[in-house]
């Protein structure tokens, strides 16, 4: 008989076991959702310091107003009010290189730069700046943007970024990814020819990477956080709908241009 091993959970007629513990008697009312999410992904229980950083990331990424993901979710609910799951999914499907995916992209960029560095990691700001300059220069030469730099709204500074650095520092978890990200903020202007803010999605990716999560998993945490925000938008849409108005305004603004030929 084929076996499918898992360390996540199992159940029988009398009990549910999750991560080696009885769900009903050992976890419900004793483990927060953020702690459980960390535990499920890492297969280890976070320390109090790790949990403070992790839950700050989830809060930072939960919502950013009427973003494309929120609009997509609301409009899907307008067209299919019976499909809450479809509306949530619609909002999550756009998590890519411009929205939500930056958390993963930044984590991958920082991890690659650290992996390419030969010798021990820097111990002072000047050496971190040198490593950051090399990474930015290589990214620019390849014609690629530097993930985590810039924001369409917060042109002069993302308010989440300094708070995330402070929380990680206070928790004793200001690791190499966050230190490299800070250096990128310091050295990029003369290399790129302009000054851009370190955005919240990027600093969250750096913080998650410093918690030990693999870069390929980081987008999942951004989507987990945004699910809460989208559920809030959909609850508001049910109470005070705007989807139909968004659709009508868009439809009335369309200018048809006949194809040439």
C-alpha positions in Angstrom: 0.0 0.0 0.0 1.3 3.5 -0.9 2.0 5.8 2.0 1.8 9.6 2.0 3.9 10.9 4.9 3.0 14.2 6.6 4.1 15.9 9.7 1.3 18.4 9.6 -1.8 16.7 11.0 -4.1 13.8 11.1 -7.4 12.8 12.6 -9.5 9.9 13.7 -13.0 9.4 15.0 -12.2 10.8 18.4 -9.4 13.4 17.9 -7.5 15.8 15.7 -3.7 15.9 15.9 -1.9 18.9 14.6 1.9 19.2 14.6 2.2 16.4 17.2 -0.3 18.0 19.6 -4.0 17.3 20.3 -5.8 20.2 18.6 -8.7 20.5 21.0 -7.0 20.1 24.3 -3.5 21.5 23.7 -3.8 24.2 21.0 -7.3 25.7 20.9 -7.3 28.8 23.1 -3.6 28.4 23.7 -1.9 29.1 20.4 -2.5 32.2 18.4 -3.2 32.0 14.6 0.1 33.8 13.9 2.0 31.3 16.0 0.2 28.5 14.3 1.0 29.8 10.8 4.7 30.1 11.7 4.7 26.6 13.2 3.0 25.0 10.2 5.5 26.5 7.8 8.6 26.0 9.8 7.6 22.8 11.7 8.9 24.4 14.9 7.3 26.6 17.4 8.5 30.2 17.2 10.2 32.0 20.1 8.4 35.0 21.5 10.9 37.3 19.7 10.3 35.5 16.4 6.6 35.7 16.8 6.7 39.4 17.4 8.5 40.0 14.1 6.4 37.5 12.2 3.1 38.9 13.3 4.3 42.4 12.6 4.9 41.2 9.0 1.4 39.9 8.7 -0.1 43.1 10.0 2.1 45.2 7.7 0.9 43.3 4.6 -2.8 42.8 5.4 -4.2 45.8 3.5 -3.2 48.9 1.5 -6.6 50.3 0.6 -8.2 50.0 -2.8 -5.4 48.2 -4.5 -5.9 46.0 -7.6 -6.4 42.9 -5.4 -9.1 44.6 -3.4 -10.8 45.9 -6.5 -10.7 42.5 -8.2 -12.2 40.9 -5.1 -15.0 43.4 -4.8 -15.9 43.3 -8.5 -15.9 39.5 -8.4 -18.3 39.6 -5.5 -20.4 42.1 -7.5 -20.7 39.6 -10.4 -21.0 36.5 -8.2 -22.4 37.4 -4.8 -22.9 33.8 -4.0 -19.1 33.1 -4.4 -17.2 34.5 -1.5 -14.4 32.0 -2.1 -14.2 33.1 -5.8 -13.9 36.8 -4.7 -11.1 36.0 -2.2 -9.3 33.9 -4.9 -9.7 36.7 -7.4 -8.0 39.1 -5.1 -5.1 36.8 -4.4 -4.4 35.8 -8.0 -2.9 39.1 -8.8 -0.1 38.7 -6.2 2.9 39.2 -8.5 5.9 41.3 -9.3 4.2 44.6 -8.7 1.9 43.8 -5.8 2.4 41.3 -2.9 5.1 39.4 -4.8 7.7 41.9 -3.9 8.0 40.3 -0.5 9.3 37.1 -2.2 11.3 38.9 -4.9 13.1 41.0 -2.4 13.9 38.0 -0.2 15.3 36.1 -3.2 17.4 39.1 -4.3 18.9 39.5 -0.8 19.5 35.8 -0.4 21.2 35.5 -3.7 23.5 38.5 -2.9 24.4 37.0 0.4 25.1 33.6 -1.2 27.3 35.2 -3.8 29.4 37.0 -1.2 32.7 35.3 -0.6 34.2 35.1 2.9 32.6 36.0 6.2 29.6 38.4 6.2 30.3 42.1 6.9 30.6 43.2 10.4 30.4 47.0 9.9 28.3 49.4 7.9 31.0 50.2 5.3 31.3 46.5 4.3 27.6 46.1 4.1 27.4 49.1 1.9 30.1 47.6 -0.4 28.2 44.4 -0.7 24.9 46.3 -1.4 26.6 48.4 -4.1 27.8 45.3 -5.9 24.4 43.7 -5.8 22.7 46.8 -7.1 25.2 47.4 -9.8 24.8 43.8 -11.0 21.0 44.2 -11.0 21.2 47.4 -13.0 23.7 45.9 -15.5 21.2 43.0 -16.1 18.4 45.6 -16.8 16.4 44.5 -13.7 14.8 46.6 -11.0 16.0 46.2 -7.4 13.2 44.5 -5.5 12.1 46.4 -2.4 12.9 49.9 -3.8 10.2 52.4 -4.6 6.5 52.7 -3.9 3.6 54.1 -6.0 2.2 56.1 -3.0 4.9 56.5 -0.4 7.3 58.4 -2.6 9.4 59.8 0.3 9.3 56.9 2.7 7.1 53.9 3.5 5.9 54.3 7.1 6.1 50.5 7.7 9.8 50.2 7.0 11.4 51.9 10.0 8.9 50.3 12.3 9.9 46.8 11.0 13.5 47.6 11.5 12.8 48.7 15.0 10.8 45.6 15.9 13.4 43.3 14.5 16.2 45.2 16.3 14.3 45.1 19.6 13.7 41.4 19.2 17.4 40.7 18.5 16.6 39.5 15.0 18.2 42.1 12.8 19.9 39.5 10.6 21.9 39.7 7.4 19.0 40.1 5.1 17.7 43.2 6.9 21.2 44.6 7.3 21.8 44.2 3.6 18.4 45.8 2.8 19.3 48.8 5.0 22.6 49.1 3.1 20.7 49.1 -0.2 18.7 52.0 1.1 21.9 53.9 1.9 23.9 53.3 -1.3 21.5 53.0 -4.2 21.0 56.8 -5.1 24.3 57.4 -7.0 24.2 54.0 -8.7 20.6 54.3 -9.9 20.6 58.0 -10.3 17.6 58.6 -8.1 16.5 58.1 -4.5 13.8 55.6 -3.8 12.2 54.5 -0.5 12.7 51.0 1.0 9.2 49.7 0.8 7.2 47.7 3.3 6.8 44.6 1.2 10.6 44.5 0.7 11.4 44.9 4.4 8.9 42.2 5.2 10.6 39.9 2.8 14.0 40.6 4.5 12.5 40.1 7.9 10.9 36.7 6.9 14.2 35.6 5.4 16.0 36.4 8.6 13.5 34.2 10.4 14.8 31.3 8.4 12.0 30.9 5.9 13.1 29.8 2.3 12.7 32.6 -0.3 10.3 30.5 -2.4 7.8 30.5 0.5 7.7 34.2 1.2 5.0 35.1 -1.2 2.7 32.7 0.7 3.0 34.8 3.8 2.1 38.0 1.9 -1.0 36.2 0.5 -1.9 34.9 4.0 -1.8 38.4 5.3 -3.7 39.9 2.4 -6.4 37.3 2.8 -7.4 39.0 6.0 -7.5 42.4 4.3 -9.5 41.1 1.4 -12.0 39.5 3.8 -12.4 42.9 5.4 -13.0 44.5 2.0 -15.6 41.8 1.1 -17.4 42.3 4.4 -17.5 46.0 3.7 -18.7 45.3 0.2 -21.6 43.3 1.6 -22.5 46.1 4.0 -21.9 49.1 1.6 -21.3 47.9 -2.0 -19.2 50.0 -4.4 -18.4 47.3 -7.0 -21.4 48.2 -9.2 -20.3 51.9 -9.1 -16.8 51.0 -10.1 -18.0 49.0 -13.0 -20.4 51.7 -14.2 -17.8 54.4 -13.9 -15.4 52.3 -15.9 -17.9 51.4 -18.5 -18.9 55.0 -19.0 -15.3 56.0 -19.4 -14.5 53.6 -22.1 -13.6 55.1 -25.5 -14.0 52.6 -28.3 -11.3 52.8 -31.0 -12.1 50.8 -34.1 -9.2 48.6 -35.2 -7.2 49.8 -38.2 -7.8 48.2 -41.5 
